[in-house]
Structure formats: structure tokens, C-alpha cells
Amino acid sequence: MSPSQEQFVYEQLNDIPTLRGVITAAVNIFDNDVEQLMQRVFRKTDFAIKSVVDSLLGSSGPLADLSVRLKVLLGLGVLETKAYHDILCYLELKERLNNESKEYSFVDPLTLTFLAKLHSVQDKTILQKLEKDLHLSESTDNKDSLLLQVKTMRTEKILRSYLLLSVSSICEKLHIESPL
């Protein structure tokens, strides 16, 4: 992935204040990148092929849904299995967050659990340490203490960074040339 593409990902996600917003924006980025990859794989200049492919990939075609496109790319060997599963995890979390009225924070255990499932998150030892620190802080620190607020802000920044790096890593897997 080029530095400008990586910068685009960071710009899109960095200022979003909620977990739901970041996950939704990440899925939108994946959708766009998958669309571009599908274009590189399937879009041909021959009119007969182009007309058939356009109808399949169009907004009302059978391959319009992101999860279906992912399966096609996985089946063709264009998309790695780990990237496929990570994107599905993002899709599942987006659906869950959209179906719940609760607004989750970045330091919620849900975020830690989600990040721990991802293949695009390489170093999970920091996540385990953060989880332990959060449990200790919740049980021992005064909820209004400045120290707890600083720890929470630090943890939020770390988890946000993990999410941004994960999205960037997945996008890198989608920014490949067509092997077909």
C-alpha cells in the first residue's frame, strides 16, 4: 500500500470519536477497496465480457454485497484467508454495534475481544496487558481520579492505534494487482 493510501486510511479513521463510527468507516473503506480489487480482477475491455461482468457487479447484481464479493475473491485465491476472516469480523462487529443502542467506548472489553480475534493484529501481548490493567484499574482506582482518567485515555489511544493499524494492514492485502 502506498504512503498516500495509508495516509487516506488514517485520515478517514483518526478523528472519529466512537467505536461504532470507526468500525463503520473501516467497513466502508474495505467495501471501496474490495470494489477496486474486483474492478482489477474482473473488468475487461472486451464489450461482451464487460457487459456481463457489469451486470453481475452492479449495485443490484448478485455480486453487489461485500460478503459475497469477499467469498468470490477468496475462492479465486485473490484474497488471503486471514484477511477474509478479519473483514468478516469487522462486518459482524458493525452489525452488532448497529443493532444495539449502547455506545461502546474504545476501552470496553468488547474492543479488546475484537482485536484479539484479528489476524491483522500481530502483537497480542500488549492487548493482554491492557486487559489486565483495565480490570485492576476498575476494581482499585477511584472512578473520578485523575490517574484513572489518564490511564483510560492512554489505553484508548493504544486501542485506537491497534484498530487503525489493523485496517491499514487489511487494506494493504486488498491493494494488489489482479493475479488473473
Secondary structure, DSSP 8 states (H G I E B T S, - for coil): --HHHHHHHHHHHHT--SHHHHHHHHHHHHHHHHHHHHHHHH--SSHHHHHHHHHHHSTTSTT-SHHHHHHHHHHTT-S-HHHHHHHHHHHHHHHHHHH-S----TTSHHHHHHHHH-TT----HHHHHHHHHHHHHHHHS-TT-HHHHHHHHHHHHHHHHHHHHHHHHHHHHHS-----
